[in-house]
Amino acid sequence: MRIIIQRVTESQVTVNGEVIGKIGKGLNLLVGIAVNDTLNEINWMVRKCLELRLFAEEDNEEKWTKSVQDIQGELLVISQFTLYGDCRKGRRPSFSNSAAPDEAEKLYNLFVDELKKSGLKVETGIFGAMMDVSINNDGPVTLLLQKEAIN
């Protein structure tokens, strides 16, 4: 499982011209599900996303001491199978490491459901849809989280 995690001041997702998810201060999560991902990867990623200290004290912007939970921030979760695009060969990415759409959607929905248990506002896009995502990255802070299933 791979997640691009971005600290944002605001973010929104639009499908067919309609805003379907919108958040203020918090985290934008672009989520890729791999072919071998399981509940173990989901649980690890949920904890990481909720507990990573990516937010500063108001009086010291240089020291990140607070998590999205600590600040009661918001989460926008977007499915993004292209995070498993392999561009090492040829001129067209291979997506053979991405989970099949039906399995990926189940795990993606599980991930979202687990995040919602935190009590934070969690918004999403539409799985598999063509989406426009607006991200007002704060910092900018962008990190890659990765947890691979052990075969």
Buried (B, 14 or more C-beta within 10 A) or exposed (E): BBBBBBBBEBBBBBBEEEEBBBBEBBBBBBBBBBBEBEEEBBBEBBEBBBEBEBBBEEEEEEEBEBBBBEBEBBBBBBBBBEBBBEEEEEEEEEBEBBBEBEEBBBBBBBBBEBBBEBEBBBBBBBBEEEBEBBBBEBEEBBEEBEBEEEE
